[in-house]
Amino acid sequence: MPGATAVGITFDNGVVFASEKRIAFGNFLVSKSTKKTFSITDKVGATCAGLVADMQILTLQISALAKIRKMDIKRDVPPNTVAKMMSNMMYERRYFPLLTQVIVGGVVDKPIMYTLDPLG
């Protein structure tokens, strides 16, 4: 999948996301300063490898859904719920997929991390 390296690490009290800032397509360097690590809620984040534009759309939509969900349940949305929402959205678009590999994680009671392929 085109894109760059993305890493997610869990430790005792949290999670860390890291990714390259450059985007290359074959031998062509598209950008040297692209954001590929995103905050979805205060306690949930995500990073990606693949098409960054698809990840930007996905995180904007999931952030909005997470805010609505937070107002509905009146507490923070846990990372597993955010990962499930992302998975459902990616699976719904399986015939025209979002070409991004996602690592999503966060902390509620303990740190947790999920990885999603383009089909959710």
Sequence and secondary structure as in RCSB ss.txt:
>XXXX:A:sequence
MPGATAVGITFDNGVVFASEKRIAFGNFLVSKSTKKTFSITDKVGATCAGLVADMQILTLQISALAKIRKMDIKR
DVPPNTVAKMMSNMMYERRYFPLLTQVIVGGVVDKPIMYTLDPLG
>XXXX:A:secstr
  S  EEEEEETTEEEEEE S EEETTEEEESS   EEESSSSEEEEEEE HHHHHHHHHHHHHHHHHHHHHHTS
   HHHHHHHHHHHHHHTTTS   EEEEEEEESSSEEEEEE TT 
